[in-house]
Amino acid sequence: MASARVFVARLAGLAVFGPDGERIGKVRDVVVSLRVDSHPPRVLGLVVDLSARRSIFVPMLRVSDIAGSAVTLASGSVNLRSFDQRANETLVLGELLNSPVTVRDSGEDGVVVDVAIEPTRTRDWAITRVAVRFRRTRLARRARVDVHGWENVSGLDVAAAQGADRLLAVFDSMRPADVAAALSRLPDERQHQVVDALDDERLADVFEELSESDQRELLAYLDDDRAADVLEAMSPDDAADLLGELPDDEAGRLLGLMEPGESEPVRRLMRYEWDTAGGLMTPEPITLGPDATVAEALARIRNPEVPPALASMVFVVRPPTATPTGRYLGCVHAQQLLRAAPFELVAGMVDTELSQIGPETGLGGVTRWFATYNLVAGPVVDAQNHLLGAVTVDDVLDHLLPQGWRDRDLGPAEVGRGSANGRPGAHHA
């Protein structure tokens, strides 16, 4: 088994042997994937110099033992292509050493002289310790070096240690909610660099996951034309929530800059109070006419752009099918569609017994509806029996949770997660 803890500087130049004892090369560096939070970064693998004067990447899962003078690999194939560092990867010896850091509990500044890596319970490796050298004092002939836990050292996360291009590369592999959480922790200048670099669609996805205060601040940073473009790319209910936080004149100005077809559903939602079904709903559920087939319905719910909650049911209506629709006939659950023949008509399986939610129903009533029926989406229907939209359980939770809940770190925002091979997209030779 590999050693419990290894300081990386001692690995440099160690011989690397294959499982049969043949010498392959020597260690040049260690590749890690920094995170956007203070949790220890994952070790992806080693850079190994071959005898043929070329370097390859060896995943940590291929390392079976690290002894005092050698590294031994387990059986299995590795990619023999020349090592090519990716944007979300950092070299410990080449980039982390000599980085300026601050010790959190003492406030002292120093530089990194070494880091320790060790295996976790999941067989991954992570950086767990940082050796920091401080300036010499008048009373000390030699500079002091202390070893601290990774969580007690600031300055080595992605935002601090990497350029904006690397940070963006890391964000590309993350969910919008995790990007939003990381973005909120960045200094203003770095936030603005990220916002400028993201396209409107991606930025809209991130905006939907930001807290109200962060939304307002970043929207104020954007010029009006781009702010309107981002609002158009957001879900109408999220855009309405954001505009509802702004002064009336500012919200009116941005609505005026949006395309009429994009602003109209947002204006409709803004007529309702934020804590009613009308204010919570999305005006873009999956709607079908009664003559639609099961195959058509399944094609609609398979659309990857449809959120999972909205894909849980389709709503059958008389024309027009765009909200506000013609007469609402009922809903069909996704599980029913999966059990039916593709050629069957959705009109033959409509659930007419499920009670509807009125647009003026308050948050408490909507919550009780979801608790009663154990569903994740529900129809919002007006007094004239027109479908206005659908409320989803995630929107309800968003308003039930305490203010500022988005600012709390959930912990799983690790970046650069690899395949079983230890590195994203690595190929076997």
BELDA-V803295 format. One record per residue. RES is the residue in three letters. SS is DSSP state (@ for helix, = for strand, . for the rest). BURIAL is 1 if it has 16 or more other ideal C-beta (glycine too) atoms within 10 Angstrom, else 0. D_LAST is the distance of its C-alpha to the last C-alpha in Angstrom with 1 decimal. Layout:
res;ss;burial;d_last
RES;SS;BURIAL;D_LAST
RES;SS;BURIAL;D_LAST
This chain:
res;ss;burial;d_last
MET;.;0;24.7
ALA;.;1;24.0
SER;.;0;27.2
ALA;.;0;29.2
ARG;.;0;29.5
VAL;=;1;28.1
PHE;=;0;29.4
VAL;@;1;26.7
ALA;@;0;28.7
ARG;@;0;28.7
LEU;.;1;24.9
ALA;.;0;24.8
GLY;.;0;24.2
LEU;.;1;23.5
ALA;=;0;21.4
VAL;=;1;18.1
PHE;=;1;17.6
GLY;.;0;15.1
PRO;.;0;16.5
ASP;.;0;18.0
GLY;.;0;19.8
GLU;.;0;18.1
ARG;=;0;18.3
ILE;=;1;15.2
GLY;=;1;17.1
LYS;=;1;19.3
VAL;=;1;19.6
ARG;=;1;20.6
ASP;=;1;21.0
VAL;=;1;20.6
VAL;=;1;19.5
VAL;=;1;21.8
SER;=;1;22.9
LEU;.;1;26.6
ARG;.;1;28.8
VAL;.;1;31.8
ASP;.;1;34.0
SER;.;0;35.0
HIS;.;1;32.6
PRO;.;1;30.1
PRO;.;1;26.8
ARG;=;1;23.6
VAL;=;1;21.3
LEU;=;1;17.7
GLY;=;1;16.1
LEU;=;1;16.4
VAL;=;1;16.0
VAL;=;1;15.4
ASP;=;1;16.7
LEU;=;0;15.2
SER;.;0;17.8
ALA;.;0;16.8
ARG;.;0;18.3
ARG;.;0;15.4
SER;=;1;14.4
ILE;=;1;11.3
PHE;=;1;11.5
VAL;=;1;11.5
PRO;=;1;12.9
MET;@;1;16.3
LEU;@;1;15.6
ARG;@;1;13.6
VAL;=;1;16.8
SER;=;0;19.2
ASP;=;0;22.0
ILE;=;1;23.4
ALA;.;0;26.3
GLY;.;0;28.8
SER;.;0;27.1
ALA;=;0;23.4
VAL;=;1;20.4
THR;=;1;18.7
LEU;=;1;15.4
ALA;.;0;15.3
SER;.;0;13.3
GLY;.;0;9.9
SER;.;0;6.3
VAL;.;1;5.8
ASN;.;1;4.7
LEU;.;0;6.0
ARG;.;0;8.0
SER;.;0;11.6
PHE;.;1;13.1
ASP;.;0;15.2
GLN;.;0;17.7
ARG;.;1;18.7
ALA;.;0;22.3
ASN;.;1;22.6
GLU;.;1;21.1
THR;=;1;23.3
LEU;=;1;22.9
VAL;@;1;25.4
LEU;@;1;26.4
GLY;@;0;26.2
GLU;@;1;27.9
LEU;@;1;29.5
LEU;.;1;31.5
ASN;.;0;34.9
SER;.;1;34.9
PRO;=;0;38.4
VAL;=;1;39.0
THR;=;0;42.0
VAL;=;1;42.7
ARG;.;0;43.9
ASP;.;0;46.5
SER;.;0;48.2
GLY;.;0;47.5
GLU;.;0;46.7
ASP;=;0;44.5
GLY;=;1;42.1
VAL;=;1;38.7
VAL;=;1;35.5
VAL;=;1;34.9
ASP;=;1;32.2
VAL;=;1;30.6
ALA;=;1;29.8
ILE;=;1;26.9
GLU;=;1;27.0
PRO;=;1;25.5
THR;.;0;27.1
ARG;.;0;28.1
THR;.;0;25.1
ARG;.;0;22.7
ASP;.;1;21.9
TRP;=;1;23.1
ALA;=;1;25.7
ILE;=;1;27.9
THR;=;1;31.3
ARG;=;1;33.5
VAL;=;1;34.4
ALA;=;1;36.3
VAL;=;1;38.8
ARG;=;1;41.1
PHE;.;1;44.5
ARG;.;0;47.0
ARG;.;0;49.4
THR;.;0;52.9
ARG;.;0;56.2
LEU;.;0;56.5
ALA;.;0;53.0
ARG;.;0;52.2
ARG;.;0;48.4
ALA;.;0;46.3
ARG;.;0;45.7
VAL;=;0;42.2
ASP;=;0;41.8
VAL;=;0;38.9
HIS;=;1;38.9
GLY;=;0;36.9
TRP;@;1;34.6
GLU;@;0;37.0
ASN;@;1;39.8
VAL;=;1;38.3
SER;=;0;38.4
GLY;.;1;36.9
LEU;.;1;33.2
ASP;.;1;32.4
VAL;@;1;30.6
ALA;@;1;34.0
ALA;@;1;35.3
ALA;@;1;32.5
GLN;.;1;30.6
GLY;.;0;31.8
ALA;@;1;32.6
ASP;@;0;29.5
ARG;@;1;27.2
LEU;@;1;29.6
LEU;@;1;29.4
ALA;@;1;25.6
VAL;@;1;25.9
PHE;@;1;28.7
ASP;@;0;26.6
SER;.;1;24.6
MET;.;1;27.9
ARG;.;0;30.6
PRO;@;1;33.8
ALA;@;1;35.7
ASP;@;1;33.5
VAL;@;1;33.6
ALA;@;1;37.3
ALA;@;1;37.6
ALA;@;1;35.7
LEU;@;1;37.6
SER;@;1;40.9
ARG;@;1;40.1
LEU;.;1;39.4
PRO;.;0;42.3
ASP;@;0;44.0
GLU;@;0;42.6
ARG;@;1;39.0
GLN;@;1;39.9
HIS;@;0;41.3
GLN;@;1;38.3
VAL;@;1;36.1
VAL;@;1;38.8
ASP;@;0;39.1
ALA;@;0;35.3
LEU;.;1;34.9
ASP;.;0;35.8
ASP;@;1;38.8
GLU;@;0;37.1
ARG;@;1;34.8
LEU;@;1;37.7
ALA;@;1;39.9
ASP;@;1;37.5
VAL;@;1;37.6
PHE;@;1;41.4
GLU;.;1;41.9
GLU;.;1;40.4
LEU;.;1;42.4
SER;.;1;45.7
GLU;@;0;48.9
SER;@;0;49.6
ASP;@;1;46.2
GLN;@;1;46.5
ARG;@;0;49.9
GLU;@;0;48.8
LEU;@;1;45.8
LEU;@;1;47.8
ALA;@;0;50.5
TYR;@;0;48.0
LEU;.;1;47.0
ASP;.;0;49.4
ASP;@;0;51.3
ASP;@;0;49.4
ARG;@;1;46.0
ALA;@;1;47.4
ALA;@;1;48.7
ASP;@;1;45.4
VAL;@;1;43.6
LEU;@;1;46.4
GLU;@;1;46.0
ALA;@;1;42.3
MET;.;1;43.1
SER;.;1;44.3
PRO;@;1;48.1
ASP;@;1;48.9
ASP;@;1;46.9
ALA;@;1;48.4
ALA;@;1;51.8
ASP;@;1;51.3
LEU;@;1;50.4
LEU;@;1;53.2
GLY;@;1;55.6
GLU;.;0;54.9
LEU;.;1;56.1
PRO;.;0;59.7
ASP;@;0;61.2
ASP;@;0;61.5
GLU;@;1;57.9
ALA;@;1;56.6
GLY;@;0;58.9
ARG;@;0;57.7
LEU;@;1;54.0
LEU;@;1;54.9
GLY;@;0;56.8
LEU;@;1;53.8
MET;.;1;51.6
GLU;.;0;51.5
PRO;@;0;54.3
GLY;@;0;52.1
GLU;@;1;49.9
SER;@;1;52.8
GLU;@;0;55.1
PRO;@;1;53.2
VAL;@;1;52.9
ARG;@;0;56.6
ARG;@;1;57.3
LEU;@;1;55.4
MET;.;1;57.2
ARG;.;0;60.5
TYR;.;1;59.8
GLU;.;0;59.9
TRP;.;0;56.5
ASP;.;0;57.1
THR;=;1;58.0
ALA;@;1;56.0
GLY;@;1;56.6
GLY;@;1;55.2
LEU;@;1;52.2
MET;.;1;51.2
THR;=;1;48.8
PRO;.;1;50.5
GLU;.;1;47.4
PRO;.;1;46.9
ILE;.;1;45.8
THR;=;1;49.1
LEU;=;1;49.8
GLY;.;1;52.9
PRO;.;0;54.3
ASP;.;0;53.4
ALA;.;1;49.6
THR;=;1;47.5
VAL;@;1;45.1
ALA;@;0;42.3
GLU;@;1;43.3
ALA;@;1;43.5
LEU;@;0;40.0
ALA;@;0;38.7
ARG;@;1;40.4
ILE;@;1;39.1
ARG;.;0;35.5
ASN;.;0;35.7
PRO;.;0;33.1
GLU;.;0;35.7
VAL;.;0;38.2
PRO;.;0;38.3
PRO;.;0;37.8
ALA;.;1;41.5
LEU;@;1;42.8
ALA;@;1;40.6
SER;@;1;42.3
MET;=;1;45.4
VAL;=;1;46.8
PHE;=;1;50.4
VAL;=;1;52.7
VAL;=;1;55.4
ARG;.;0;58.0
PRO;.;0;57.4
PRO;.;0;56.7
THR;.;1;53.3
ALA;.;0;52.7
THR;.;1;54.2
PRO;.;1;57.0
THR;.;1;56.8
GLY;.;1;59.5
ARG;=;0;60.7
TYR;=;1;58.1
LEU;=;1;57.8
GLY;=;1;55.3
CYS;=;1;51.6
VAL;=;1;49.0
HIS;=;1;46.4
ALA;@;1;42.8
GLN;@;0;42.8
GLN;@;1;45.7
LEU;@;1;43.8
LEU;@;0;40.9
ARG;@;0;43.4
ALA;.;1;45.3
ALA;.;0;45.0
PRO;.;0;43.5
PHE;.;0;46.8
GLU;.;0;49.1
LEU;=;1;50.9
VAL;@;1;50.3
ALA;@;1;54.1
GLY;@;0;54.4
MET;@;1;52.5
VAL;.;1;53.7
ASP;=;0;54.4
THR;.;0;57.9
GLU;.;0;58.8
LEU;.;1;56.5
SER;.;0;58.7
GLN;.;1;58.1
ILE;=;1;57.9
GLY;.;1;60.5
PRO;.;1;59.5
GLU;.;0;62.0
THR;.;1;60.7
GLY;=;0;60.1
LEU;@;1;57.0
GLY;@;0;58.5
GLY;@;0;59.2
VAL;@;1;55.7
THR;@;1;54.3
ARG;@;0;56.6
TRP;@;1;55.6
PHE;@;1;51.9
ALA;@;0;52.9
THR;@;0;55.2
TYR;@;0;52.8
ASN;.;0;49.4
LEU;.;1;47.8
VAL;.;1;45.6
ALA;=;1;47.4
GLY;=;1;51.0
PRO;=;1;53.2
VAL;=;1;55.6
VAL;=;1;58.6
ASP;.;0;61.8
ALA;.;0;65.4
GLN;.;0;65.4
ASN;.;0;62.4
HIS;=;1;60.0
LEU;=;1;56.4
LEU;=;1;55.7
GLY;=;1;52.2
ALA;=;1;50.3
VAL;=;1;50.0
THR;=;1;46.8
VAL;@;1;46.5
ASP;@;0;44.3
ASP;@;1;47.1
VAL;@;1;49.6
LEU;@;0;47.6
ASP;@;1;47.2
HIS;@;0;51.0
LEU;@;0;51.7
LEU;.;0;49.6
PRO;.;0;51.4
GLN;.;0;51.4
GLY;.;0;48.6
TRP;@;0;46.2
ARG;@;1;43.4
ASP;@;0;43.7
ARG;.;0;42.7
ASP;.;0;39.2
LEU;.;0;37.6
GLY;.;0;34.9
PRO;.;0;31.6
ALA;.;1;30.8
GLU;.;1;27.6
VAL;.;1;25.4
GLY;.;1;21.8
ARG;.;0;20.9
GLY;.;1;17.2
SER;.;0;15.3
ALA;.;0;15.0
ASN;.;1;12.0
GLY;.;1;14.7
ARG;.;1;14.2
PRO;.;0;15.3
GLY;.;0;12.9
ALA;.;1;9.7
HIS;.;0;6.5
HIS;.;0;3.8
ALA;.;0;0.0
